[in-house]
Amino acid sequence: MFSHVMIGTNDLEKAKSFYDALLGTLGIPPAHVDRHRFFYRTPTGVFSVSKPIDGKPATPANGGTIGFAANSPEQADAFHAAGIAHGGKTCEDPPGVREGPGAKFYIAYLRDPDGNKLCALHRMG
């Protein structure tokens, strides 16, 4: 359904360092920089971070979450730990199992240095 997701940042270098470390835990290589933005391209989609083109400050979406697929609970934990180590902040409940009707997930939430809410999600059995 989606071709890409792009979010804003107020500090391109800090954001790139954060996301290179964070997404590296999921096996995604470092981003390619293109002027005022950078891109992570995979066979399943593109994630990018940009300084706002209008010159105004970037702000996080209220109520928005960007979810990244993790292959295991350990990979979700590594994602969370890398994010915290590179300037992110934990949010929601600690990483762990969440259950819903007919579904069981391992989820790790955090906020990036610009306040965007991120999630590593592993679908369990």
ZALO-200254 format. One line per field, with one value per residue: residue number from 0; z, y, x of N, C-alpha, C, O in turn. Coordinates in nm, 3 decimals. Each point is the difference from the previous one (the first is absolute). Layout:
BEGIN
num = NUM | ...;
n.w = Z | ...;
n.v = Y | ...;
n.u = X | ...;
ca.w = Z | ...;
ca.v = Y | ...;
ca.u = X | ...;
c.w = Z | ...;
c.v = Y | ...;
c.u = X | ...;
o.w = Z | ...;
o.v = Y | ...;
o.u = X | ...;
This chain:
BEGIN
num = 0 | 1 | 2 | 3 | 4 | 5 | 6 | 7 | 8 | 9 | 10 | 11 | 12 | 13 | 14 | 15 | 16 | 17 | 18 | 19 | 20 | 21 | 22 | 23 | 24 | 25 | 26 | 27 | 28 | 29 | 30 | 31 | 32 | 33 | 34 | 35 | 36 | 37 | 38 | 39 | 40 | 41 | 42 | 43 | 44 | 45 | 46 | 47 | 48 | 49 | 50 | 51 | 52 | 53 | 54 | 55 | 56 | 57 | 58 | 59 | 60 | 61 | 62 | 63 | 64 | 65 | 66 | 67 | 68 | 69 | 70 | 71 | 72 | 73 | 74 | 75 | 76 | 77 | 78 | 79 | 80 | 81 | 82 | 83 | 84 | 85 | 86 | 87 | 88 | 89 | 90 | 91 | 92 | 93 | 94 | 95 | 96 | 97 | 98 | 99 | 100 | 101 | 102 | 103 | 104 | 105 | 106 | 107 | 108 | 109 | 110 | 111 | 112 | 113 | 114 | 115 | 116 | 117 | 118 | 119 | 120 | 121 | 122 | 123 | 124;
n.w = 0.000 | 0.143 | -0.059 | 0.103 | 0.101 | 0.020 | 0.073 | 0.156 | -0.111 | 0.215 | 0.010 | -0.172 | 0.058 | 0.099 | -0.132 | -0.107 | 0.115 | 0.030 | -0.161 | -0.008 | 0.159 | -0.009 | -0.157 | 0.095 | 0.153 | -0.136 | 0.074 | 0.140 | -0.221 | 0.036 | 0.149 | -0.133 | 0.007 | 0.086 | -0.046 | -0.070 | -0.139 | 0.130 | -0.116 | 0.062 | -0.112 | -0.013 | 0.040 | 0.213 | -0.066 | -0.001 | 0.072 | 0.050 | -0.043 | 0.098 | -0.122 | 0.189 | -0.130 | 0.141 | 0.036 | -0.056 | 0.192 | 0.033 | -0.110 | 0.221 | -0.104 | -0.027 | 0.141 | -0.041 | -0.159 | 0.078 | -0.149 | 0.179 | -0.218 | 0.159 | -0.019 | 0.119 | 0.138 | -0.060 | -0.163 | 0.065 | 0.079 | -0.154 | -0.088 | 0.117 | 0.004 | -0.182 | -0.001 | 0.124 | -0.092 | -0.112 | 0.217 | -0.038 | -0.074 | 0.194 | -0.111 | 0.071 | -0.090 | 0.205 | -0.061 | -0.184 | 0.151 | -0.220 | 0.161 | -0.188 | -0.052 | 0.140 | 0.174 | -0.130 | 0.159 | -0.163 | 0.203 | -0.188 | 0.202 | -0.184 | 0.145 | -0.198 | -0.102 | -0.178 | 0.096 | -0.161 | -0.041 | 0.154 | -0.199 | 0.193 | -0.216 | 0.202 | -0.219 | 0.171 | -0.056;
n.v = -0.119 | -0.095 | 0.216 | 0.142 | -0.011 | 0.164 | -0.014 | 0.100 | 0.152 | -0.031 | -0.224 | 0.137 | 0.173 | 0.177 | 0.150 | 0.146 | 0.174 | 0.176 | 0.151 | 0.153 | 0.159 | 0.191 | 0.159 | 0.134 | 0.121 | 0.172 | 0.074 | 0.161 | -0.042 | 0.021 | 0.157 | 0.015 | 0.077 | 0.099 | 0.069 | 0.040 | -0.137 | -0.116 | -0.122 | -0.059 | -0.063 | -0.015 | -0.206 | 0.040 | 0.074 | 0.170 | -0.016 | 0.144 | 0.077 | 0.114 | 0.097 | 0.085 | -0.114 | -0.071 | -0.177 | -0.098 | 0.104 | -0.118 | -0.090 | -0.039 | -0.199 | 0.155 | -0.129 | 0.151 | -0.149 | 0.017 | -0.102 | -0.073 | -0.055 | -0.106 | -0.019 | 0.184 | -0.167 | -0.195 | -0.104 | -0.126 | -0.205 | -0.158 | -0.094 | -0.154 | -0.211 | -0.122 | -0.097 | -0.184 | -0.195 | -0.032 | -0.048 | -0.220 | 0.002 | -0.078 | -0.170 | 0.132 | -0.166 | -0.085 | 0.026 | -0.027 | -0.166 | -0.025 | 0.037 | -0.122 | 0.136 | -0.176 | 0.141 | -0.068 | 0.160 | 0.013 | 0.085 | 0.107 | 0.064 | 0.125 | 0.121 | 0.060 | -0.007 | -0.113 | -0.190 | -0.025 | -0.006 | -0.086 | -0.106 | -0.095 | -0.058 | -0.090 | -0.047 | 0.029 | -0.137;
n.u = 0.081 | 0.143 | -0.015 | -0.145 | 0.202 | -0.153 | 0.214 | -0.127 | 0.127 | 0.053 | -0.013 | 0.039 | 0.130 | -0.096 | -0.103 | 0.133 | 0.079 | -0.136 | -0.046 | 0.163 | 0.011 | -0.117 | 0.027 | 0.154 | -0.112 | -0.052 | 0.201 | -0.069 | 0.018 | 0.223 | -0.062 | -0.180 | 0.212 | -0.183 | 0.207 | -0.208 | 0.112 | -0.143 | 0.154 | -0.210 | 0.183 | -0.225 | 0.075 | 0.063 | 0.200 | -0.146 | 0.213 | -0.164 | 0.209 | -0.168 | 0.163 | -0.084 | -0.141 | -0.162 | 0.135 | -0.193 | -0.055 | 0.189 | -0.174 | 0.027 | 0.022 | -0.159 | 0.119 | 0.160 | -0.053 | 0.210 | -0.134 | 0.118 | 0.019 | -0.120 | 0.224 | 0.049 | -0.058 | 0.093 | -0.116 | -0.174 | 0.051 | 0.040 | -0.184 | -0.113 | 0.076 | -0.048 | -0.202 | -0.036 | 0.063 | -0.192 | -0.025 | 0.020 | -0.213 | 0.083 | -0.092 | -0.166 | -0.118 | 0.038 | 0.216 | -0.129 | -0.028 | -0.045 | -0.150 | -0.014 | -0.170 | 0.024 | 0.017 | 0.170 | -0.006 | 0.155 | -0.049 | 0.065 | -0.076 | -0.033 | 0.123 | -0.089 | 0.200 | -0.080 | 0.071 | 0.152 | -0.221 | 0.143 | 0.000 | 0.066 | -0.026 | -0.039 | -0.002 | -0.143 | 0.168;
ca.w = 0.000 | 0.010 | -0.072 | 0.088 | 0.115 | 0.023 | 0.119 | 0.007 | 0.106 | 0.016 | 0.004 | -0.097 | 0.038 | 0.118 | -0.042 | -0.079 | 0.094 | 0.073 | -0.084 | -0.047 | 0.109 | 0.028 | -0.108 | -0.014 | 0.080 | -0.081 | -0.119 | -0.106 | -0.010 | 0.024 | -0.098 | -0.105 | 0.017 | -0.121 | 0.042 | 0.132 | 0.045 | -0.022 | -0.035 | 0.021 | -0.103 | 0.014 | -0.096 | 0.044 | 0.013 | 0.025 | 0.115 | -0.019 | 0.099 | -0.074 | 0.057 | -0.069 | -0.119 | 0.019 | 0.088 | 0.135 | 0.082 | -0.008 | 0.120 | -0.012 | -0.012 | 0.124 | -0.024 | -0.104 | 0.032 | -0.115 | 0.042 | -0.076 | 0.024 | 0.062 | -0.022 | 0.128 | 0.115 | 0.022 | -0.096 | 0.048 | 0.115 | -0.052 | -0.060 | 0.111 | 0.068 | -0.090 | 0.000 | 0.127 | 0.002 | -0.097 | 0.027 | 0.008 | 0.134 | 0.005 | 0.023 | 0.018 | 0.094 | -0.041 | -0.104 | 0.049 | -0.071 | 0.006 | -0.061 | -0.038 | -0.049 | -0.101 | -0.042 | 0.104 | -0.056 | 0.085 | -0.044 | 0.069 | -0.039 | 0.043 | -0.078 | -0.054 | 0.058 | -0.036 | 0.064 | -0.077 | 0.069 | -0.081 | 0.058 | -0.062 | 0.026 | -0.044 | 0.008 | 0.062 | -0.034;
ca.v = 0.119 | 0.119 | -0.002 | 0.054 | 0.082 | 0.105 | 0.081 | 0.118 | 0.014 | 0.132 | -0.021 | -0.107 | -0.086 | -0.077 | -0.096 | -0.106 | -0.084 | -0.075 | -0.100 | -0.099 | -0.096 | -0.065 | -0.089 | -0.100 | -0.117 | -0.077 | -0.043 | 0.100 | 0.075 | 0.145 | 0.081 | 0.080 | 0.140 | 0.075 | 0.139 | 0.027 | -0.118 | -0.127 | -0.107 | -0.142 | -0.070 | -0.145 | -0.059 | 0.013 | 0.140 | 0.104 | 0.088 | 0.116 | 0.108 | 0.123 | 0.132 | 0.051 | 0.081 | 0.136 | 0.073 | 0.005 | -0.113 | -0.130 | -0.040 | -0.138 | -0.020 | -0.034 | -0.119 | -0.081 | -0.096 | -0.067 | -0.134 | -0.073 | -0.144 | -0.065 | -0.144 | -0.071 | 0.089 | 0.048 | 0.107 | 0.114 | 0.053 | 0.066 | 0.122 | 0.089 | 0.037 | 0.089 | 0.129 | 0.068 | 0.033 | 0.106 | 0.122 | -0.023 | -0.013 | -0.105 | 0.045 | -0.110 | -0.100 | -0.053 | -0.102 | -0.126 | -0.064 | 0.059 | -0.092 | 0.049 | -0.110 | -0.085 | 0.048 | 0.016 | 0.077 | 0.054 | 0.139 | 0.091 | 0.138 | 0.110 | 0.124 | 0.043 | 0.129 | 0.104 | -0.029 | -0.093 | -0.126 | -0.113 | -0.129 | -0.124 | -0.097 | -0.139 | -0.081 | -0.129 | -0.116;
ca.u = -0.081 | 0.083 | 0.127 | 0.103 | -0.037 | 0.099 | -0.024 | 0.086 | 0.099 | 0.061 | 0.145 | 0.021 | 0.112 | -0.040 | -0.102 | 0.064 | 0.073 | -0.103 | -0.067 | 0.098 | 0.017 | -0.129 | -0.040 | 0.106 | -0.037 | -0.094 | 0.070 | -0.013 | 0.126 | -0.009 | -0.075 | 0.064 | -0.039 | -0.035 | -0.017 | -0.056 | -0.075 | 0.067 | -0.091 | 0.029 | -0.076 | -0.002 | -0.094 | -0.139 | -0.040 | 0.100 | -0.018 | 0.087 | -0.004 | 0.028 | -0.025 | -0.119 | 0.027 | -0.051 | 0.089 | -0.055 | 0.047 | -0.067 | -0.072 | -0.049 | -0.145 | -0.068 | -0.080 | 0.062 | 0.106 | 0.059 | 0.037 | 0.100 | -0.009 | 0.115 | -0.002 | -0.001 | -0.001 | 0.136 | 0.026 | -0.077 | 0.074 | 0.119 | -0.053 | -0.032 | 0.126 | 0.076 | -0.068 | 0.028 | 0.143 | 0.028 | -0.076 | -0.145 | -0.058 | -0.101 | -0.138 | -0.095 | 0.050 | 0.130 | -0.012 | -0.054 | -0.110 | -0.135 | -0.096 | -0.131 | -0.082 | 0.061 | 0.132 | 0.100 | 0.110 | 0.105 | 0.004 | 0.093 | -0.028 | 0.085 | -0.009 | 0.129 | 0.040 | -0.095 | -0.129 | -0.083 | -0.020 | 0.042 | -0.030 | 0.047 | -0.106 | 0.020 | -0.122 | 0.034 | -0.083;
c.w = 0.000 | -0.080 | 0.090 | 0.118 | 0.015 | 0.124 | 0.000 | 0.115 | 0.005 | 0.001 | -0.086 | 0.042 | 0.121 | -0.038 | -0.079 | 0.091 | 0.076 | -0.087 | -0.061 | 0.106 | 0.023 | -0.108 | -0.032 | 0.078 | -0.075 | -0.131 | -0.117 | -0.005 | 0.025 | -0.116 | -0.101 | 0.013 | -0.136 | 0.045 | 0.143 | 0.055 | -0.024 | -0.010 | 0.039 | -0.098 | 0.022 | -0.105 | 0.039 | 0.021 | 0.033 | 0.124 | -0.017 | 0.107 | -0.070 | 0.089 | -0.074 | -0.115 | 0.019 | 0.096 | 0.143 | 0.080 | -0.027 | 0.133 | -0.018 | -0.012 | 0.135 | -0.029 | -0.106 | 0.055 | -0.130 | 0.050 | -0.095 | 0.038 | 0.058 | -0.020 | 0.128 | 0.114 | 0.027 | -0.095 | 0.040 | 0.120 | -0.046 | -0.064 | 0.109 | 0.068 | -0.086 | -0.003 | 0.125 | 0.004 | -0.093 | 0.013 | 0.001 | 0.144 | -0.004 | 0.025 | 0.003 | 0.109 | -0.044 | -0.112 | 0.059 | -0.083 | 0.024 | -0.070 | -0.027 | -0.048 | -0.113 | -0.045 | 0.121 | -0.066 | 0.107 | -0.053 | 0.085 | -0.056 | 0.048 | -0.086 | -0.048 | 0.058 | -0.036 | 0.057 | -0.078 | 0.072 | -0.096 | 0.074 | -0.079 | 0.042 | -0.058 | 0.022 | 0.049 | -0.040 | -0.050;
c.v = 0.126 | -0.016 | 0.047 | 0.073 | 0.103 | 0.077 | 0.117 | -0.007 | 0.144 | -0.009 | -0.122 | -0.096 | -0.087 | -0.106 | -0.115 | -0.095 | -0.091 | -0.112 | -0.101 | -0.108 | -0.081 | -0.102 | -0.103 | -0.126 | -0.090 | -0.046 | 0.096 | 0.082 | 0.150 | 0.074 | 0.066 | 0.142 | 0.064 | 0.141 | 0.012 | -0.119 | -0.125 | -0.111 | -0.137 | -0.075 | -0.150 | -0.057 | 0.019 | 0.145 | 0.091 | 0.078 | 0.115 | 0.105 | 0.126 | 0.122 | 0.053 | 0.095 | 0.145 | 0.083 | 0.013 | -0.121 | -0.128 | -0.028 | -0.143 | -0.004 | -0.037 | -0.116 | -0.090 | -0.093 | -0.060 | -0.135 | -0.065 | -0.147 | -0.052 | -0.151 | -0.081 | 0.100 | 0.059 | 0.115 | 0.126 | 0.065 | 0.075 | 0.134 | 0.105 | 0.050 | 0.095 | 0.139 | 0.081 | 0.046 | 0.116 | 0.119 | -0.015 | -0.011 | -0.108 | 0.062 | -0.123 | -0.093 | -0.046 | -0.102 | -0.130 | -0.049 | 0.076 | -0.098 | 0.070 | -0.119 | -0.076 | 0.042 | 0.015 | 0.065 | 0.026 | 0.140 | 0.080 | 0.141 | 0.095 | 0.123 | 0.037 | 0.136 | 0.117 | -0.024 | -0.091 | -0.133 | -0.116 | -0.130 | -0.109 | -0.106 | -0.135 | -0.075 | -0.139 | -0.104 | 0.021;
c.u = 0.086 | 0.128 | 0.113 | -0.063 | 0.111 | -0.042 | 0.097 | 0.097 | 0.048 | 0.153 | 0.032 | 0.111 | -0.035 | -0.102 | 0.062 | 0.077 | -0.097 | -0.057 | 0.097 | 0.018 | -0.127 | -0.034 | 0.107 | -0.031 | -0.098 | 0.063 | -0.007 | 0.129 | -0.018 | -0.067 | 0.090 | -0.052 | -0.023 | -0.038 | -0.049 | -0.080 | 0.085 | -0.102 | 0.056 | -0.090 | 0.011 | -0.095 | -0.147 | -0.045 | 0.117 | -0.041 | 0.097 | -0.024 | 0.047 | -0.011 | -0.122 | 0.036 | -0.046 | 0.085 | -0.049 | 0.051 | -0.081 | -0.068 | -0.051 | -0.153 | -0.057 | -0.094 | 0.059 | 0.106 | 0.050 | 0.051 | 0.098 | -0.009 | 0.131 | -0.015 | -0.011 | -0.015 | 0.139 | 0.034 | -0.077 | 0.070 | 0.125 | -0.037 | -0.023 | 0.129 | 0.082 | -0.064 | 0.029 | 0.146 | 0.035 | -0.095 | -0.150 | -0.045 | -0.106 | -0.138 | -0.090 | 0.052 | 0.138 | -0.019 | -0.052 | -0.116 | -0.129 | -0.093 | -0.131 | -0.081 | 0.070 | 0.138 | 0.091 | 0.122 | 0.105 | 0.026 | 0.099 | -0.023 | 0.110 | -0.028 | 0.140 | 0.036 | -0.092 | -0.139 | -0.092 | -0.009 | 0.027 | -0.030 | 0.071 | -0.101 | 0.037 | -0.131 | 0.037 | -0.106 | -0.132;
o.w = -0.069 | -0.004 | -0.011 | -0.001 | -0.003 | 0.015 | -0.074 | 0.098 | -0.100 | -0.004 | 0.047 | -0.010 | 0.001 | 0.047 | 0.019 | -0.019 | 0.016 | 0.041 | -0.021 | -0.032 | 0.013 | 0.031 | -0.057 | -0.040 | 0.034 | -0.088 | -0.113 | 0.102 | -0.007 | -0.115 | 0.022 | 0.002 | -0.094 | 0.040 | 0.092 | 0.088 | -0.070 | 0.050 | -0.013 | 0.014 | 0.015 | -0.062 | -0.085 | 0.040 | 0.014 | 0.016 | -0.031 | 0.062 | -0.075 | 0.093 | -0.121 | 0.017 | -0.058 | 0.022 | 0.085 | -0.059 | -0.026 | 0.106 | -0.112 | 0.044 | 0.068 | -0.079 | -0.024 | 0.097 | -0.089 | 0.090 | -0.122 | 0.118 | -0.052 | 0.001 | -0.004 | -0.020 | 0.039 | 0.039 | -0.014 | 0.011 | 0.055 | 0.016 | -0.012 | 0.025 | 0.052 | -0.001 | -0.008 | 0.045 | 0.015 | -0.097 | 0.018 | 0.092 | -0.092 | 0.062 | -0.032 | 0.087 | -0.115 | -0.017 | 0.109 | -0.104 | 0.112 | -0.104 | 0.076 | 0.005 | -0.110 | -0.102 | 0.109 | -0.100 | 0.119 | -0.117 | 0.121 | -0.117 | 0.106 | -0.102 | 0.073 | 0.072 | 0.070 | -0.023 | 0.045 | 0.048 | -0.110 | 0.122 | -0.123 | 0.118 | -0.118 | 0.111 | -0.061 | 0.010 | -0.029;
o.v = 0.097 | -0.109 | -0.047 | 0.034 | -0.036 | 0.038 | -0.001 | -0.073 | 0.071 | 0.102 | -0.113 | -0.121 | -0.119 | -0.114 | -0.115 | -0.122 | -0.119 | -0.116 | -0.115 | -0.119 | -0.122 | -0.116 | -0.105 | -0.109 | -0.117 | -0.054 | -0.037 | 0.053 | 0.050 | -0.044 | 0.020 | 0.021 | -0.021 | 0.024 | -0.014 | 0.018 | 0.005 | 0.011 | -0.027 | 0.000 | -0.054 | 0.076 | -0.011 | 0.023 | -0.043 | 0.039 | -0.023 | 0.006 | -0.003 | 0.004 | -0.019 | 0.091 | 0.091 | 0.118 | 0.052 | -0.098 | 0.005 | 0.032 | -0.039 | 0.092 | -0.088 | 0.014 | -0.109 | 0.033 | -0.032 | -0.006 | 0.008 | -0.034 | 0.029 | -0.052 | -0.120 | 0.120 | 0.116 | 0.095 | 0.111 | 0.122 | 0.105 | 0.099 | 0.114 | 0.119 | 0.096 | 0.101 | 0.119 | 0.111 | 0.062 | 0.070 | 0.099 | -0.005 | -0.007 | 0.105 | -0.110 | 0.042 | 0.021 | -0.054 | -0.040 | 0.058 | 0.042 | -0.057 | 0.085 | -0.113 | 0.052 | -0.050 | 0.038 | -0.048 | 0.004 | 0.017 | -0.018 | 0.026 | -0.021 | -0.009 | -0.013 | 0.059 | 0.102 | 0.081 | -0.026 | -0.051 | -0.006 | -0.002 | 0.001 | -0.015 | -0.011 | -0.008 | -0.069 | 0.024 | -0.096;
o.u = -0.034 | 0.058 | 0.113 | -0.119 | 0.118 | -0.116 | 0.099 | -0.019 | -0.005 | 0.068 | -0.006 | -0.017 | 0.031 | 0.008 | -0.038 | -0.007 | 0.026 | -0.002 | -0.039 | 0.002 | 0.004 | -0.027 | -0.029 | 0.041 | -0.015 | -0.069 | 0.029 | 0.044 | -0.112 | 0.003 | 0.120 | -0.122 | 0.076 | -0.113 | 0.080 | -0.085 | 0.101 | -0.112 | 0.120 | -0.122 | 0.110 | -0.074 | -0.089 | -0.114 | 0.114 | -0.116 | 0.118 | -0.106 | 0.098 | -0.081 | -0.009 | 0.081 | 0.057 | -0.029 | 0.072 | 0.046 | -0.120 | 0.055 | -0.033 | -0.070 | 0.052 | -0.094 | -0.053 | 0.068 | -0.079 | 0.083 | -0.015 | -0.012 | 0.108 | -0.112 | -0.027 | 0.022 | 0.011 | 0.069 | 0.051 | 0.004 | 0.032 | 0.073 | 0.044 | 0.015 | 0.057 | 0.071 | 0.028 | 0.028 | 0.105 | -0.026 | -0.071 | 0.081 | -0.082 | -0.011 | 0.042 | 0.077 | 0.038 | -0.109 | 0.040 | -0.034 | -0.030 | 0.034 | -0.045 | 0.048 | 0.017 | 0.049 | -0.043 | 0.051 | -0.031 | 0.033 | 0.009 | 0.027 | 0.059 | -0.069 | 0.097 | -0.080 | 0.001 | -0.090 | -0.111 | 0.101 | -0.056 | -0.012 | -0.003 | -0.028 | 0.033 | -0.051 | 0.082 | -0.121 | -0.071;
